[in-house]
Structure formats: C-alpha cells, structure tokens
C-alpha cells in the first residue's frame, strides 16, 4: 500500500512535489511528512478496527494514507490541492481508498468512524472544531506542538484556553508523542505533536457553552464578576450573584464553567418578555 516509486525521504519528496507542480507555502504550515515510521506510529495509535471507515484530512503524498489503507476497511481522503489529489489516485493502488478533492472546511463530509490527519498549522483548529461540531467520535491529529499543548491544558496554566475547555468537555484528550521539525519537508520552524480525541459518552454538543466561554477567555485574567459587569450575549446580568464570581476565568474547571453558563442562560430566559 505504498506510493509507487516513492520513498519517504526529504530529497525524493521535494523532487516529487516539484514534478507535479506543488510548492508548499511554509508560512501556512504546509509541510509534508517524510518519515514512514512516524506514519506507522500514528496509524497504530488511531485505534482503527478492520471494518472502520477512516476520514483522512490532508493526505498530501500519501505516506500516512498508505498505512491507513492497510488497517481500515475504507479510507476517505480529503485533499484540497487538485494536483495532490490526482497524484494519490494515480499512485496509491488501494481498492479501499476514495479521494475527495475539496476543502475539509467546506465539503460535505460522508459518514466515518475515525478521523485522522497531519493538519496544516493554519487550519488545524478550525478543522478539529468542524469535525467536533459534526459529531466526530474519535480522532487522531498531528498539529503544531503549541496548539497540541493547549488541547490538554487545565486551569491555572498559561495554555488553558477556549480550545482546551471546548474539546475537553466533549472528549478525552491525550497528547501522545512529539514529532520534531526534521521529520518534514520543508522543515517548519516549530515542532509538532500527535493528539488523540475520544468522545465522552452521553455528552452532547452545547453551542451556548462554546459561545459564552469564547467571551470569557477573551478576558481570561479577569474575575467572572469583572467580565459580567458588561453585557454578555445581549443580556445584562447581576454579576454579584454569579457562581464563582470572584474567581478568574483561567481558574475555572470545565464543570464550573458548565455551571456558570447554565446560570447565564437561566438569566437570559428570565429577561425574556412574558405574555
């Protein structure tokens, strides 16, 4: 299940990209994995079962795709670049591979069991959030290490963010291993890391939670009372009665944030005119 005639070293990848007319934009984090051992390690860590359909985001030249095709019942690879999509169709001879040419942020995503991808740095967060909002049950992604550390960060840390709270509310999030910049062409200025997300049982999407904590984390060092002295989402609230009002936003656990958002929503309902 390997790309015909393609060994994963930086020189060959560089030449192959040039031959098909693809010139990665390093500023956008467009880099290509050149280490098959890393790809095998990713595929093994994704928890793929033999009948699973895997959605791969940004397959590039197919180093990870080839490993996924060995393990999965079906692989759906979504590639934005037309030339790369054509290369995959012509060089990966796998009868369980479907290549969709399109932007993962815009295409209709077919049903799948596990999402996997080495994500360009510039779209890693929007991609993960889109898949999450679409009901992703399980995912494994290689992303910029700094972003990966935010996904697993907790209260009282500098990395704790809206992304941390939103993802950890829905998923068990694990940072599995780091991948140095030397494993890519062109070499990025930063290192990467692989994370795994497993959906928590019984936890539903809550758009209001994501909206409110976006407001809160925009003022993460202020106390809840300070943030709520201003109008939140169009509703004025009595901040002195807010749960955890004297705590800073960055100190709240996800459970505490859920309680606070529930309280805010109840205040919003009370403010609605009654017939």
C-alpha contacts under 8 A as a table, 3 or more apart, distances in Angstrom:
res1	aa1	res2	aa2	distance
1	X	66	X	4.97
1	X	67	X	7.07
1	X	69	X	6.86
1	X	70	X	6.76
1	X	92	X	6.62
1	X	93	X	6.65
1	X	94	X	6.38
2	X	6	X	7.64
2	X	62	X	7.92
2	X	63	X	7.39
2	X	66	X	5.36
2	X	92	X	6.25
2	X	93	X	7.81
3	X	6	X	5.50
3	X	7	X	8.00
3	X	61	X	7.82
3	X	62	X	6.88
3	X	63	X	7.58
3	X	66	X	7.35
3	X	88	X	7.81
3	X	91	X	5.07
3	X	92	X	4.97
3	X	93	X	7.64
4	X	91	X	5.47
4	X	92	X	6.89
6	X	12	X	7.05
6	X	13	X	7.76
7	X	12	X	6.71
7	X	13	X	7.85
8	X	12	X	6.84
8	X	13	X	6.52
8	X	33	X	7.85
8	X	34	X	4.67
8	X	35	X	5.82
8	X	36	X	6.33
8	X	63	X	7.26
9	X	12	X	5.59
9	X	13	X	6.17
9	X	34	X	5.11
9	X	35	X	6.83
10	X	13	X	5.15
10	X	14	X	6.00
10	X	34	X	5.80
10	X	184	X	7.23
10	X	185	X	5.78
11	X	14	X	5.15
11	X	15	X	6.25
12	X	15	X	5.08
12	X	16	X	5.98
13	X	16	X	5.06
13	X	17	X	6.09
13	X	32	X	7.87
13	X	34	X	7.10
13	X	185	X	7.38
14	X	17	X	5.31
14	X	18	X	6.27
14	X	185	X	7.14
15	X	18	X	5.11
15	X	19	X	6.11
16	X	19	X	5.04
16	X	20	X	6.41
17	X	20	X	5.37
17	X	21	X	6.05
17	X	22	X	4.98
17	X	23	X	6.67
18	X	21	X	4.93
18	X	22	X	5.78
18	X	23	X	6.73
19	X	22	X	7.75
20	X	83	X	6.60
20	X	84	X	7.86
20	X	87	X	7.84
21	X	83	X	7.40
22	X	83	X	7.14
22	X	84	X	7.68
24	X	30	X	5.36
24	X	31	X	6.53
24	X	186	X	7.58
25	X	28	X	5.59
25	X	29	X	6.75
25	X	30	X	5.43
25	X	31	X	7.84
26	X	29	X	4.98
26	X	30	X	5.38
26	X	31	X	6.72
26	X	186	X	6.92
26	X	188	X	6.75
27	X	30	X	7.44
28	X	120	X	6.96
28	X	121	X	6.52
28	X	122	X	5.28
29	X	120	X	5.04
29	X	121	X	4.67
29	X	122	X	5.96
29	X	188	X	6.99
30	X	120	X	5.27
30	X	121	X	7.26
31	X	120	X	7.08
31	X	184	X	6.02
31	X	185	X	5.46
31	X	186	X	5.54
31	X	187	X	7.02
31	X	188	X	7.08
32	X	60	X	6.82
32	X	61	X	7.61
32	X	184	X	5.27
32	X	185	X	5.14
32	X	186	X	6.96
33	X	36	X	7.94
33	X	39	X	7.96
33	X	63	X	7.17
33	X	183	X	6.01
33	X	184	X	4.55
33	X	185	X	6.55
34	X	63	X	7.58
34	X	183	X	5.69
34	X	184	X	5.39
34	X	185	X	6.70
35	X	38	X	5.52
35	X	39	X	6.68
35	X	63	X	7.96
35	X	183	X	5.86
35	X	184	X	7.62
36	X	39	X	4.92
36	X	40	X	6.14
36	X	63	X	6.37
36	X	64	X	7.55
37	X	40	X	5.11
37	X	41	X	6.18
38	X	41	X	5.02
38	X	42	X	6.19
38	X	179	X	7.89
39	X	42	X	5.09
39	X	43	X	6.20
39	X	63	X	6.54
39	X	64	X	4.94
39	X	67	X	6.92
40	X	43	X	5.14
40	X	44	X	6.11
40	X	64	X	7.22
40	X	67	X	6.07
41	X	44	X	5.20
41	X	45	X	6.21
42	X	45	X	5.16
42	X	46	X	6.30
42	X	64	X	7.89
42	X	140	X	7.66
42	X	194	X	7.62
43	X	46	X	5.34
43	X	47	X	7.80
43	X	48	X	7.64
43	X	64	X	7.24
43	X	67	X	6.27
43	X	68	X	5.96
43	X	71	X	7.84
44	X	47	X	6.61
44	X	48	X	7.50
45	X	140	X	7.83
46	X	114	X	7.64
46	X	116	X	7.37
46	X	139	X	7.09
46	X	140	X	5.66
46	X	196	X	7.25
48	X	52	X	6.35
48	X	54	X	7.84
48	X	71	X	6.58
48	X	72	X	6.31
48	X	114	X	7.08
49	X	52	X	5.39
49	X	71	X	6.94
49	X	72	X	6.28
49	X	73	X	7.89
50	X	71	X	5.94
50	X	72	X	4.98
50	X	73	X	5.36
51	X	72	X	6.09
51	X	73	X	4.41
51	X	74	X	7.44
52	X	72	X	5.41
52	X	73	X	5.26
52	X	74	X	6.57
52	X	112	X	7.48
52	X	113	X	5.77
52	X	114	X	7.25
53	X	72	X	6.29
53	X	73	X	5.85
53	X	74	X	4.65
53	X	75	X	5.73
53	X	76	X	7.34
53	X	111	X	7.94
53	X	112	X	4.96
53	X	113	X	5.29
53	X	114	X	6.66
54	X	68	X	7.60
54	X	72	X	6.63
54	X	73	X	8.00
54	X	74	X	6.21
54	X	75	X	4.75
54	X	76	X	6.09
54	X	112	X	5.81
54	X	113	X	5.94
54	X	114	X	4.91
54	X	115	X	5.72
54	X	116	X	7.03
55	X	75	X	6.00
55	X	76	X	4.87
55	X	77	X	5.96
55	X	78	X	7.51
55	X	112	X	6.07
55	X	113	X	7.58
55	X	114	X	6.19
55	X	115	X	4.63
55	X	116	X	6.13
56	X	59	X	6.34
56	X	65	X	7.33
56	X	75	X	6.97
56	X	76	X	6.03
56	X	77	X	4.60
56	X	78	X	6.21
56	X	115	X	5.88
56	X	116	X	4.82
56	X	117	X	5.28
57	X	77	X	6.07
57	X	78	X	5.24
57	X	79	X	6.76
57	X	104	X	6.92
57	X	115	X	7.50
57	X	116	X	6.32
57	X	117	X	4.70
57	X	118	X	7.10
57	X	119	X	6.96
58	X	77	X	7.11
58	X	78	X	5.92
58	X	79	X	4.98
58	X	80	X	7.14
58	X	117	X	6.25
58	X	118	X	6.61
58	X	119	X	6.41
58	X	120	X	7.82
59	X	62	X	5.24
59	X	63	X	7.64
59	X	64	X	6.91
59	X	65	X	6.16
59	X	77	X	6.22
59	X	78	X	7.01
59	X	79	X	6.19
59	X	117	X	7.04
59	X	118	X	7.41
60	X	63	X	7.82
60	X	79	X	7.00
60	X	84	X	6.02
60	X	85	X	7.81
60	X	88	X	7.95
61	X	84	X	6.55
61	X	87	X	7.23
61	X	88	X	6.53
62	X	65	X	4.61
62	X	66	X	5.94
62	X	88	X	6.56
62	X	92	X	7.49
63	X	66	X	5.72
63	X	67	X	7.13
64	X	67	X	5.31
64	X	68	X	6.33
65	X	68	X	5.05
65	X	69	X	6.17
65	X	75	X	7.76
65	X	77	X	7.60
66	X	69	X	5.25
66	X	70	X	6.72
66	X	92	X	7.20
67	X	70	X	5.36
67	X	71	X	6.82
68	X	71	X	5.28
68	X	72	X	5.91
68	X	75	X	6.93
69	X	72	X	5.50
69	X	73	X	7.44
69	X	74	X	6.89
69	X	75	X	6.13
69	X	94	X	6.92
69	X	96	X	6.63
69	X	97	X	6.81
72	X	75	X	6.61
73	X	96	X	6.58
74	X	96	X	4.76
74	X	97	X	6.09
74	X	98	X	7.84
75	X	96	X	6.13
75	X	97	X	4.88
75	X	98	X	6.20
76	X	97	X	6.08
76	X	98	X	4.84
76	X	99	X	5.93
76	X	100	X	7.10
77	X	97	X	7.38
77	X	98	X	6.17
77	X	99	X	4.82
77	X	100	X	6.00
78	X	99	X	6.02
78	X	100	X	4.75
78	X	101	X	5.90
78	X	102	X	6.29
78	X	103	X	7.26
78	X	104	X	6.50
79	X	82	X	7.48
79	X	84	X	7.07
79	X	85	X	5.75
79	X	99	X	7.18
79	X	100	X	6.24
79	X	101	X	5.07
79	X	102	X	5.74
79	X	103	X	6.83
79	X	104	X	7.74
80	X	85	X	7.45
80	X	101	X	5.48
80	X	102	X	4.37
80	X	103	X	4.84
80	X	104	X	7.46
81	X	84	X	5.39
81	X	85	X	6.19
81	X	101	X	7.06
81	X	102	X	7.44
82	X	85	X	5.10
82	X	86	X	6.27
82	X	101	X	6.40
83	X	86	X	5.19
83	X	87	X	6.21
84	X	87	X	4.91
84	X	88	X	6.22
85	X	88	X	5.25
85	X	89	X	6.43
85	X	99	X	6.59
85	X	100	X	7.43
85	X	101	X	6.02
86	X	89	X	5.18
86	X	90	X	6.22
87	X	90	X	5.20
87	X	91	X	5.92
88	X	91	X	5.30
88	X	92	X	5.47
88	X	99	X	7.42
89	X	92	X	6.03
89	X	93	X	7.60
89	X	99	X	6.85
90	X	93	X	7.40
94	X	97	X	5.54
102	X	106	X	7.42
102	X	107	X	6.08
103	X	106	X	5.32
103	X	107	X	5.87
104	X	107	X	5.56
104	X	109	X	7.70
104	X	127	X	6.98
105	X	126	X	7.51
105	X	127	X	6.35
105	X	130	X	6.91
112	X	115	X	7.39
113	X	136	X	7.78
113	X	137	X	6.88
113	X	138	X	7.01
114	X	136	X	7.53
114	X	137	X	6.89
114	X	138	X	5.07
114	X	139	X	5.53
114	X	140	X	7.88
115	X	136	X	7.40
115	X	138	X	6.35
115	X	139	X	4.50
115	X	140	X	6.33
116	X	139	X	5.67
116	X	140	X	4.83
116	X	141	X	5.58
117	X	140	X	6.70
117	X	141	X	4.95
117	X	142	X	6.38
118	X	141	X	5.75
118	X	142	X	4.62
118	X	143	X	6.56
119	X	123	X	7.05
119	X	124	X	5.41
119	X	141	X	6.82
119	X	142	X	6.08
119	X	143	X	5.75
120	X	123	X	5.80
120	X	124	X	5.98
120	X	143	X	7.26
121	X	124	X	5.31
121	X	143	X	6.31
121	X	144	X	6.03
122	X	125	X	7.95
123	X	126	X	5.48
123	X	127	X	5.94
124	X	127	X	5.24
124	X	128	X	6.25
124	X	143	X	6.45
125	X	128	X	5.28
125	X	129	X	6.15
126	X	129	X	5.15
126	X	130	X	6.03
127	X	130	X	5.18
127	X	131	X	6.29
128	X	131	X	5.24
128	X	132	X	6.04
129	X	132	X	4.91
129	X	133	X	6.01
130	X	133	X	5.16
130	X	134	X	6.19
131	X	134	X	4.98
131	X	135	X	6.55
131	X	136	X	5.48
132	X	135	X	5.28
132	X	136	X	5.02
132	X	137	X	7.98
133	X	136	X	7.35
133	X	205	X	7.05
136	X	139	X	7.16
136	X	199	X	7.41
137	X	197	X	7.91
137	X	198	X	6.11
137	X	199	X	4.93
138	X	196	X	7.52
138	X	197	X	5.49
138	X	198	X	4.67
138	X	199	X	6.10
139	X	196	X	5.66
139	X	197	X	5.06
139	X	198	X	6.75
140	X	194	X	6.95
140	X	195	X	5.68
140	X	196	X	4.39
140	X	197	X	6.37
141	X	194	X	5.49
141	X	195	X	5.46
141	X	196	X	6.59
142	X	192	X	6.48
142	X	193	X	5.46
142	X	194	X	4.25
142	X	195	X	6.44
143	X	147	X	6.79
143	X	148	X	6.28
143	X	192	X	5.44
143	X	193	X	5.70
143	X	194	X	6.44
143	X	195	X	7.81
144	X	147	X	5.40
144	X	148	X	6.23
144	X	190	X	7.07
144	X	191	X	6.25
144	X	192	X	4.34
144	X	193	X	6.19
145	X	148	X	4.86
145	X	149	X	6.14
145	X	178	X	7.24
145	X	190	X	7.52
145	X	191	X	5.69
145	X	192	X	4.33
145	X	193	X	4.81
146	X	149	X	5.24
146	X	150	X	6.56
146	X	192	X	7.86
147	X	150	X	5.08
147	X	151	X	6.57
148	X	151	X	5.24
148	X	152	X	6.97
148	X	175	X	6.84
148	X	192	X	7.94
148	X	193	X	6.24
148	X	194	X	7.32
148	X	195	X	6.57
149	X	152	X	5.55
149	X	153	X	6.10
149	X	159	X	6.81
149	X	175	X	7.41
150	X	153	X	5.05
150	X	159	X	4.92
150	X	160	X	5.89
150	X	161	X	6.62
150	X	163	X	6.91
150	X	164	X	5.72
151	X	160	X	7.94
151	X	163	X	6.10
151	X	164	X	4.51
151	X	167	X	6.90
151	X	168	X	7.46
151	X	173	X	7.03
152	X	164	X	6.12
152	X	168	X	7.48
152	X	173	X	6.10
152	X	174	X	6.60
152	X	175	X	6.91
153	X	157	X	6.76
153	X	159	X	5.67
153	X	160	X	4.91
153	X	161	X	7.72
153	X	164	X	6.02
154	X	157	X	6.17
154	X	159	X	7.67
154	X	160	X	5.37
154	X	164	X	7.23
154	X	253	X	7.48
155	X	160	X	5.96
155	X	250	X	5.69
155	X	251	X	4.93
155	X	252	X	6.10
155	X	253	X	6.08
156	X	160	X	7.34
156	X	250	X	6.00
156	X	251	X	5.33
157	X	160	X	5.53
157	X	250	X	7.64
160	X	163	X	7.89
160	X	164	X	5.82
160	X	165	X	7.66
160	X	250	X	6.81
161	X	164	X	5.06
161	X	165	X	6.46
161	X	217	X	6.44
161	X	250	X	7.71
162	X	165	X	5.27
162	X	166	X	5.96
162	X	210	X	7.68
162	X	213	X	6.21
162	X	214	X	5.90
162	X	217	X	6.04
163	X	166	X	5.23
163	X	167	X	5.99
164	X	167	X	5.61
164	X	168	X	5.91
165	X	168	X	5.28
165	X	169	X	5.95
165	X	254	X	5.95
166	X	169	X	5.50
166	X	170	X	6.88
166	X	209	X	7.91
166	X	210	X	6.22
167	X	170	X	5.39
167	X	171	X	5.75
167	X	173	X	7.50
168	X	171	X	4.95
168	X	172	X	6.08
168	X	173	X	6.27
168	X	254	X	7.81
169	X	200	X	8.00
169	X	203	X	7.74
169	X	254	X	6.56
170	X	199	X	5.88
170	X	200	X	5.63
170	X	203	X	6.07
170	X	204	X	7.31
170	X	205	X	7.46
171	X	197	X	5.64
171	X	198	X	5.13
171	X	199	X	4.36
171	X	200	X	5.07
172	X	197	X	5.65
172	X	198	X	5.13
172	X	199	X	6.39
172	X	200	X	6.41
173	X	195	X	7.00
173	X	196	X	5.81
173	X	197	X	4.71
173	X	198	X	6.69
174	X	195	X	5.51
174	X	196	X	5.25
174	X	197	X	6.63
175	X	193	X	7.16
175	X	194	X	6.06
175	X	195	X	4.44
175	X	196	X	6.59
176	X	193	X	7.39
176	X	194	X	5.55
176	X	195	X	5.55
176	X	196	X	7.02
177	X	193	X	5.70
177	X	194	X	5.56
177	X	195	X	7.61
178	X	191	X	7.39
178	X	192	X	5.88
178	X	193	X	4.08
178	X	194	X	6.28
179	X	183	X	7.05
179	X	191	X	6.14
179	X	192	X	5.02
179	X	193	X	5.40
179	X	194	X	7.56
180	X	183	X	6.02
180	X	190	X	7.82
180	X	191	X	4.78
180	X	192	X	6.17
181	X	184	X	5.89
181	X	187	X	5.49
181	X	188	X	5.68
181	X	189	X	6.93
181	X	190	X	6.12
181	X	191	X	4.82
181	X	192	X	6.88
182	X	185	X	7.80
182	X	187	X	5.87
183	X	187	X	7.39
184	X	187	X	5.10
184	X	188	X	7.29
185	X	188	X	7.74
188	X	191	X	7.29
200	X	203	X	5.88
206	X	209	X	5.45
206	X	210	X	6.89
207	X	210	X	5.28
207	X	211	X	6.29
208	X	211	X	5.00
208	X	212	X	6.07
208	X	261	X	7.64
209	X	212	X	5.36
209	X	213	X	6.13
209	X	258	X	7.04
209	X	261	X	6.14
210	X	213	X	5.42
210	X	214	X	6.09
211	X	214	X	5.25
211	X	215	X	6.73
212	X	215	X	5.21
212	X	216	X	6.31
212	X	232	X	7.84
212	X	233	X	7.67
212	X	261	X	6.76
213	X	216	X	4.70
213	X	217	X	5.87
213	X	257	X	7.66
214	X	217	X	5.41
214	X	218	X	6.30
215	X	218	X	5.32
215	X	219	X	7.22
215	X	232	X	7.79
216	X	219	X	5.61
216	X	220	X	6.14
216	X	224	X	7.79
216	X	227	X	6.93
216	X	249	X	6.32
217	X	220	X	4.38
217	X	249	X	6.55
217	X	250	X	7.35
219	X	222	X	5.72
219	X	227	X	7.00
219	X	249	X	7.39
220	X	223	X	7.92
220	X	248	X	6.73
220	X	249	X	4.83
220	X	250	X	5.27
221	X	248	X	5.70
221	X	249	X	6.21
221	X	250	X	6.31
222	X	226	X	6.10
222	X	227	X	6.54
222	X	248	X	5.23
222	X	249	X	6.35
223	X	226	X	5.17
223	X	227	X	6.41
223	X	245	X	6.47
223	X	246	X	5.53
223	X	247	X	5.12
223	X	248	X	3.93
223	X	249	X	5.99
224	X	227	X	5.16
224	X	228	X	6.10
224	X	239	X	7.63
224	X	242	X	7.65
224	X	244	X	6.85
224	X	245	X	4.70
224	X	246	X	6.22
224	X	247	X	6.09
224	X	248	X	5.92
224	X	249	X	6.06
225	X	228	X	5.16
225	X	229	X	6.19
225	X	239	X	5.00
225	X	240	X	6.32
225	X	242	X	7.09
225	X	245	X	4.74
225	X	246	X	6.29
226	X	229	X	5.42
226	X	230	X	7.76
226	X	239	X	7.78
227	X	230	X	6.21
228	X	231	X	6.52
228	X	232	X	6.53
228	X	236	X	7.94
228	X	237	X	6.75
228	X	238	X	7.68
228	X	239	X	5.40
229	X	236	X	7.89
229	X	237	X	7.44
229	X	238	X	7.58
229	X	239	X	5.98
230	X	236	X	7.04
231	X	234	X	5.72
231	X	235	X	5.48
231	X	236	X	4.66
231	X	237	X	7.04
232	X	235	X	5.41
232	X	236	X	6.40
232	X	237	X	7.64
235	X	267	X	7.94
235	X	268	X	6.00
235	X	271	X	7.45
237	X	264	X	7.58
237	X	267	X	6.73
238	X	241	X	5.90
238	X	242	X	7.03
239	X	242	X	5.13
239	X	245	X	6.91
240	X	245	X	6.62
241	X	245	X	7.25
242	X	245	X	5.20
242	X	260	X	7.15
242	X	263	X	7.41
243	X	259	X	7.48
243	X	260	X	5.85
243	X	263	X	7.67
244	X	247	X	5.42
244	X	256	X	7.79
244	X	260	X	7.69
247	X	251	X	6.44
247	X	252	X	7.25
248	X	251	X	5.35
248	X	252	X	7.11
249	X	252	X	5.73
252	X	255	X	7.96
252	X	256	X	5.75
252	X	257	X	6.20
253	X	256	X	5.15
253	X	257	X	6.24
254	X	257	X	4.93
254	X	258	X	6.18
255	X	258	X	5.10
255	X	259	X	6.40
256	X	259	X	5.08
256	X	260	X	6.20
257	X	260	X	4.97
257	X	261	X	6.04
258	X	261	X	5.16
258	X	262	X	6.06
259	X	262	X	5.11
259	X	263	X	6.23
260	X	263	X	5.05
260	X	264	X	6.23
261	X	264	X	4.97
261	X	265	X	6.16
262	X	265	X	5.17
262	X	266	X	6.27
263	X	266	X	5.11
263	X	267	X	6.34
264	X	267	X	5.11
264	X	268	X	6.24
265	X	268	X	4.91
265	X	269	X	6.28
266	X	269	X	5.12
266	X	270	X	6.29
267	X	270	X	5.02
267	X	271	X	6.29
268	X	271	X	5.18
268	X	272	X	6.71
269	X	272	X	5.34
270	X	273	X	8.00
